[in-house]
Each structure stands twice: as structure tokens, then as C-alpha cells.
Amino acid sequence: METINSNISVENNCYANYLENITRYISIYTYLFYLIVGNIGVPFKILFFLQKPVRTCPCSIYIIAATISDFITINNIPIFTLLSSLYSSKTWIRIITIRPSLPITINEDLIISQASIRMCKILNYLHMWSTDISIHFLLFASINRYFTGLKKLKRRINTQLKYLFCVYTNSIKISLGSCIIWAFISLHHYFNFTVISNFCMPKHYTLWAVWIFDVHCIIPSMSIIILNILTIINVQKRSSSFYRQSGTDKRRVFNVRQQRQNSCYNRSTRHRIERQLTLMIITETIGTILTTLPYAVYVMYRALRVENEKSVESEAREDLIEQSIRLTMYFEPSCGFYFYLFTLTTLRKRLVRILLNKIRRF
């Protein structure tokens, strides 16, 4: 009987080691993909929105700010996690991130603990700050798209909000102010995170899970979804009213054609840019929500679940599931530009034209 039990435990340990190796290799290759693809796509996205006449749109400021925060996100925890997975035997990597499989000697215990706690706090503080301001910049861009699509402003508060979010200089002030404000708001993450049993984790896991689920995901996501739906309705109303007014008689049709010819820039280039920005914001919103919602739901599920004694096999299985869900958070920050490039024809054509012009100058 003891022999059978020992064989079963050996098989469970082998299966747990197998799952840990799968988790490690998935983490290595996925983070490596995100770092390569993201560090190429993010600069191209910023350069695209710095070109004329796109950079004159206030919405472009919010997109550039969100892209810079995405750059911080993909070059923060993914780099150190990749290094700790590739060079787990190096002492300087052990100081940056401690993994449970690394043995700690008595002489190195104090040094590694202090350094790891410090790095744990800094890395998670930067991660929470960059991800929070990124999704809030998308919220500001959605507000900009909503008020830009309105035909008439019937309320005074709408006029004030449009002036606040749809003016170029104000968009720069809002972006800089949001970065500073959220840097102070996110300080509680720095004091909350620490190293417990060689894991970097929050001291108050439930409060952190509520923050992730509500403040980081649900509240801004629902606000962005509502604004995007209202923006689509406003665009459809403006298009239908335009065609209904232009089809009443031939004289009005002739006058509309004359107005189109007299305001070629406003009716063609500017209109296409504004419409393309609206489509990009809606697309980026969908991608952000689909990649952040699974991890927020999982974190809340872990906070509400009652922990029981688990076997080595079940712990390895949960680590694999958690790591796979966590990896989805970095998909949109690193691959968002390529997704827009292949789905939005105007963006692709304009980017190719800009690159060809740059090449011809050289």
C-alpha cells in the first residue's frame, strides 16, 4: 500500500513539474513576442500620430499618451519576468525577482529580501500606474469622439465639456495632469505590495482585487462602451439627416455640391481623419476590454474563493491558468498597432505613404 501511494505521489510530482515547465516556456516565448512586436509597433504608432494633419486633432494627444503608457507597460514586468525565467541561476536576477524554486542561502537572505521587496514595489507601482492611465486616456478620447460627433449642444454643461476635451491645448493639459494625479493615486500600490513566501503579492489582496475589478476595469470600460454607443448613434443621425436634407429638391442638391467644392479640406481630408479616429478609438476600446476583463474577473474570483489545502498538482495547474490569463493583458498594448494597421485601410495607406515619402527624402 505504501508503495502504491509513493508511486502516485511521484507521478503527481512529475506531472506538476511538467505543468511548471509548460508555464515557464509559455511565459518566455509570449513575453519575448510581446517585447519584440511591441517595441517595434509602439514607436511607429507614435510617429504616425505626430504627422500632419493628424497631430492637430485633440484626440491624437490622448492616443499618443495612451501609447506611451503602453510602452511603459510592456517594458516593465515582462522584461524582468523574461530575464528571471531565462537566467534563474544568476544572482542579480534573483535580486530583481525571486522565484520559489531558487534556494536562498543564509548570507544572502537579508540582501535579497530587501532588494526584492523594493523591486516588487517599484515594478507593480509602475505597472498599475501605466495601465490605469492608459485606459483613462481611452476614456478621454471616447469623450472627445462623443462631443465631436454631436451636431448641436443643447446644454451649457455639454458646451463646457466639449471645450475641455475637444480643444488642443486643453487635451495636453489634461494628459499631463492625469499622469501626475494618477501617479499620486497609485502610491497605495507601492505600499501594498511586498514579498510574501518568495512571491511578490499585495498585503491586502481583497482590496487590491476590488480596485482591479472596479476602478481599473469595470467603471472605465462601461463608461467607454456607453460613450462609443452614443458616438455611433450620433454619427448615424448626422449621416441620415444630411442625406435627408440634401434630397429634398435639386436646388438644394446643387447647393450642397457647391459647398462640398468650396470646403474640400473640411469635407474630405478632415472628415476622413475624424471618422478614422472614431473607428480607431472604438476598435482600441474593444481590444482593451477583451484583454483586461478576463484577468479582472479571475482576480476577483481568487479573492472571493475560500482557499483550501491544495496538492502540488492543483497548484501547478492554477499557476498555468493564472499565467495564461495574465499574459492576455499585454496583447493590446503590444499588438494593437498591427491590429489597426491590418483592419483600418485608411491608416495602412497613410502610413505606407508617409514611409515612402521618408525613404525618398533619404
C-alpha positions in Angstrom: 0.0 0.0 0.0 2.8 2.4 0.9 4.5 1.6 -2.4 1.3 2.4 -4.4 1.0 5.7 -2.5 4.6 6.6 -3.1 4.2 5.8 -6.8 1.1 8.1 -7.0 3.0 10.9 -5.3 5.9 10.6 -7.6 3.6 10.7 -10.6 1.8 13.8 -9.2 5.2 15.5 -8.7 6.3 14.6 -12.2 3.0 16.0 -13.6 3.4 19.1 -11.5 6.9 19.6 -12.8 5.6 19.1 -16.3 3.0 21.8 -15.8 5.6 24.2 -14.3 7.8 23.7 -17.3 4.9 24.5 -19.6 4.1 27.6 -17.7 7.7 28.7 -17.8 8.1 28.2 -21.6 4.7 29.8 -22.3 5.8 32.8 -20.3 9.2 33.0 -22.0 8.0 32.8 -25.6 4.9 35.0 -25.1 6.8 37.8 -23.3 9.6 37.6 -25.9 7.0 38.0 -28.6 5.3 40.9 -26.8 8.6 42.7 -26.3 9.8 42.4 -29.9 6.4 43.2 -31.5 5.5 45.9 -29.1 8.8 47.8 -29.2 8.5 47.9 -33.0 4.9 48.8 -33.2 4.6 51.4 -30.5 7.2 53.9 -31.9 5.5 53.6 -35.4 2.1 54.3 -33.8 3.5 57.4 -32.1 5.3 58.6 -35.2 2.1 58.2 -37.2 0.1 60.4 -34.9 2.8 63.0 -34.8 2.4 63.6 -38.6 0.3 66.4 -40.0 -2.6 66.8 -40.0 -3.4 64.0 -37.6 -1.4 65.6 -34.8 -3.6 68.7 -34.8 -6.6 66.7 -33.6 -7.0 66.8 -29.8 -7.9 63.1 -29.8 -4.5 62.3 -31.1 -2.9 63.7 -27.9 -4.9 61.1 -25.9 -3.9 58.3 -28.2 -0.2 59.3 -28.0 -0.4 59.5 -24.2 -2.1 56.1 -24.0 0.6 54.6 -26.4 3.4 56.0 -24.3 1.9 54.4 -21.2 1.5 51.1 -23.1 5.2 51.3 -23.9 6.0 51.6 -20.2 3.6 48.6 -19.5 5.3 46.2 -22.0 8.8 47.2 -20.9 8.3 46.8 -17.2 7.2 43.5 -15.7 7.5 41.5 -19.0 11.3 42.2 -19.2 12.1 41.2 -15.6 9.8 38.1 -15.8 11.6 37.1 -19.0 15.0 37.6 -17.5 14.1 35.7 -14.3 12.8 32.8 -16.5 15.9 32.7 -18.8 18.6 33.3 -16.2 17.1 31.9 -13.0 20.6 31.0 -11.6 22.0 34.5 -11.8 22.4 36.3 -8.5 21.5 39.7 -10.0 18.3 38.3 -11.4 17.5 36.7 -8.1 17.7 40.2 -6.6 15.3 41.6 -9.1 12.6 38.9 -8.9 12.6 35.9 -6.6 11.1 32.6 -7.7 10.1 29.9 -5.3 12.4 27.4 -6.9 15.5 29.4 -6.1 17.4 28.4 -3.0 18.4 31.3 -0.7 21.5 30.9 1.4 21.7 32.4 4.9 24.2 35.0 3.9 22.1 36.3 1.0 18.8 36.2 2.8 18.7 39.8 4.1 20.2 41.3 0.9 17.9 39.5 -1.5 14.8 40.1 0.7 15.4 43.9 0.9 16.2 44.3 -2.8 13.3 42.0 -3.9 10.8 43.9 -1.8 12.0 47.2 -3.3 11.8 45.9 -6.8 8.5 44.3 -6.2 7.0 47.6 -5.0 8.5 49.7 -7.9 7.6 47.3 -10.7 4.0 46.8 -9.6 3.6 50.5 -8.9 4.7 51.4 -12.4 2.5 48.6 -13.9 -0.6 49.8 -12.1 0.1 53.4 -12.9 0.7 52.9 -16.6 -2.3 50.5 -17.1 -4.6 52.8 -15.2 -3.7 56.0 -17.1 -3.8 54.1 -20.4 -7.5 53.1 -20.1 -8.4 56.5 -18.7 -6.8 58.2 -21.7 -9.0 56.0 -23.9 -11.9 57.3 -21.8 -10.9 60.9 -22.5 -10.6 60.0 -26.2 -14.1 58.5 -26.2 -15.4 61.7 -24.6 -13.7 63.7 -27.3 -15.3 61.5 -30.0 -18.7 61.8 -28.5 -18.7 65.6 -28.3 -17.1 65.9 -31.8 -20.0 63.8 -33.2 -22.7 66.0 -31.6 -24.4 68.3 -34.1 -25.8 70.7 -31.6 -25.1 71.3 -27.9 -28.3 72.0 -26.1 -26.9 72.2 -22.5 -24.4 74.5 -21.1 -22.5 71.7 -19.3 -22.1 69.9 -22.7 -20.5 73.1 -24.1 -18.1 73.3 -21.2 -17.1 69.6 -21.5 -16.6 70.0 -25.3 -14.4 73.0 -24.7 -12.5 71.0 -22.1 -11.9 67.8 -24.1 -12.0 69.0 -27.7 -9.5 71.8 -27.6 -5.9 71.0 -28.5 -4.2 72.9 -25.6 -6.7 71.6 -23.1 -6.0 68.0 -24.2 -2.3 68.5 -23.5 -3.1 69.9 -20.1 -5.5 67.0 -19.3 -2.9 64.4 -20.3 -0.1 65.9 -18.2 -2.4 66.5 -15.3 -3.8 63.0 -15.4 -0.3 61.5 -15.3 0.6 63.5 -12.2 -2.7 62.9 -10.4 -2.7 59.1 -11.1 1.0 58.9 -10.0 -0.1 60.1 -6.5 -3.3 57.9 -6.5 -1.3 54.8 -7.4 1.1 55.3 -4.5 -1.0 52.9 -2.3 0.1 50.1 -4.6 3.7 50.8 -3.7 2.9 50.4 0.0 0.6 47.5 -0.5 2.9 45.2 -2.4 5.6 43.1 -0.7 7.4 39.8 -0.9 5.5 37.0 0.9 6.9 33.5 0.8 9.1 34.5 -2.2 6.1 35.8 -4.1 5.5 39.4 -5.0 1.9 40.0 -4.0 -0.3 42.6 -2.3 -0.7 42.5 1.5 -4.4 43.2 1.3 -5.4 41.0 -1.7 -9.1 41.6 -1.4 -8.8 45.4 -1.6 -6.4 45.1 -4.5 -8.8 42.8 -6.3 -11.7 45.2 -5.8 -9.5 48.0 -7.2 -8.6 45.9 -10.3 -12.2 44.8 -10.9 -13.9 48.1 -10.3 -11.6 51.1 -10.7 -9.3 49.6 -13.3 -11.7 47.6 -15.4 -15.5 47.9 -14.9 -16.1 51.6 -14.3 -13.9 53.0 -17.2 -14.9 50.1 -19.5 -18.6 50.6 -19.0 -18.2 54.4 -19.4 -16.2 53.9 -22.7 -18.8 51.4 -24.0 -21.7 53.8 -23.4 -19.8 56.8 -24.9 -18.9 54.7 -28.0 -22.5 53.6 -28.5 -23.7 57.2 -28.2 -21.0 58.3 -30.7 -22.1 55.7 -33.2 -25.7 56.8 -32.8 -24.7 60.5 -33.3 -22.7 59.7 -36.4 -25.6 57.7 -37.9 -28.0 60.5 -37.1 -25.8 63.1 -38.8 -25.4 61.0 -41.9 -29.1 60.3 -42.2 -30.0 63.9 -41.6 -27.5 65.1 -44.2 -28.9 62.8 -46.9 -32.5 63.6 -46.0 -31.8 67.3 -46.3 -29.8 67.0 -49.5 -32.5 65.0 -51.3 -35.5 67.5 -50.9 -35.0 69.2 -54.2 -32.5 69.7 -57.0 -31.6 73.2 -56.0 -30.6 72.1 -52.5 -28.6 69.2 -54.0 -26.8 71.7 -56.2 -26.1 74.0 -53.2 -24.7 71.1 -51.3 -22.4 70.2 -54.1 -21.1 73.7 -54.3 -20.5 73.7 -50.5 -18.6 70.5 -50.9 -16.4 72.0 -53.6 -15.8 75.2 -51.6 -14.8 73.3 -48.4 -12.9 70.5 -49.9 -10.5 70.1 -47.0 -13.2 70.2 -44.3 -15.4 67.7 -46.2 -12.7 65.3 -47.3 -9.4 65.1 -45.5 -10.6 66.4 -42.1 -13.8 64.4 -42.3 -11.9 61.2 -43.1 -9.4 61.8 -40.3 -12.1 62.4 -37.7 -14.0 59.3 -38.9 -10.9 57.2 -38.8 -10.0 58.4 -35.3 -13.5 57.4 -34.2 -13.1 53.9 -35.7 -9.7 53.5 -34.1 -11.0 54.5 -30.6 -13.9 52.1 -30.9 -11.5 49.3 -32.1 -9.0 50.0 -29.4 -11.7 50.0 -26.7 -12.9 46.6 -27.8 -9.4 45.2 -27.7 -8.6 46.7 -24.3 -11.8 45.5 -22.7 -11.4 42.0 -24.1 -7.8 41.7 -22.8 -8.3 43.3 -19.4 -11.7 41.9 -18.3 -10.6 38.2 -18.1 -7.8 39.0 -15.6 -10.0 41.3 -13.6 -12.7 38.6 -13.3 -10.1 36.0 -12.3 -8.5 38.2 -9.7 -12.0 38.9 -8.2 -12.7 35.2 -8.3 -9.5 34.4 -6.4 -10.3 37.0 -3.8 -13.8 35.7 -3.1 -12.9 32.0 -3.2 -12.2 30.2 0.1 -8.7 28.7 0.0 -8.4 25.1 1.0 -5.4 22.8 1.2 -4.2 22.1 -2.4 -2.0 19.4 -3.8 1.2 20.2 -5.8 -0.6 19.2 -9.0 -3.5 21.6 -8.4 -1.2 24.5 -7.5 0.8 23.9 -10.7 -2.5 23.8 -12.7 -3.7 27.0 -11.2 -0.4 28.7 -11.8 -0.7 27.7 -15.5 -4.2 29.1 -15.7 -3.3 32.3 -13.9 -0.2 32.9 -16.0 -2.2 32.3 -19.3 -4.8 34.8 -18.2 -2.2 37.4 -17.1 -0.5 37.2 -20.4 -3.6 38.5 -22.2 -3.2 41.9 -20.5 -0.2 42.7 -22.7 -1.7 41.7 -26.0 -3.4 45.0 -26.8 -0.5 47.3 -25.7 2.0 45.4 -27.8 -0.1 44.2 -30.8 -2.7 47.0 -31.0 -0.9 48.9 -33.7 -0.7 45.9 -36.1 -4.4 45.1 -35.5 -5.3 48.6 -36.6 -2.9 48.5 -39.4 -4.5 45.4 -41.0 -8.1 46.3 -40.2 -8.2 50.0 -41.0 -7.4 50.7 -44.6 -7.0 54.5 -44.2 -4.4 54.0 -41.5 -2.5 51.5 -43.6 -2.5 53.6 -46.8 -1.5 56.7 -45.0 1.3 55.0 -43.1 2.7 53.5 -46.3 2.6 56.9 -48.0 4.4 58.5 -45.1 7.1 55.8 -45.1 7.6 56.1 -48.9 8.0 59.9 -48.5 10.6 59.5 -45.8 12.5 57.0 -47.9 12.5 59.2 -50.9 13.9 62.1 -48.9 16.9 60.0 -47.9 
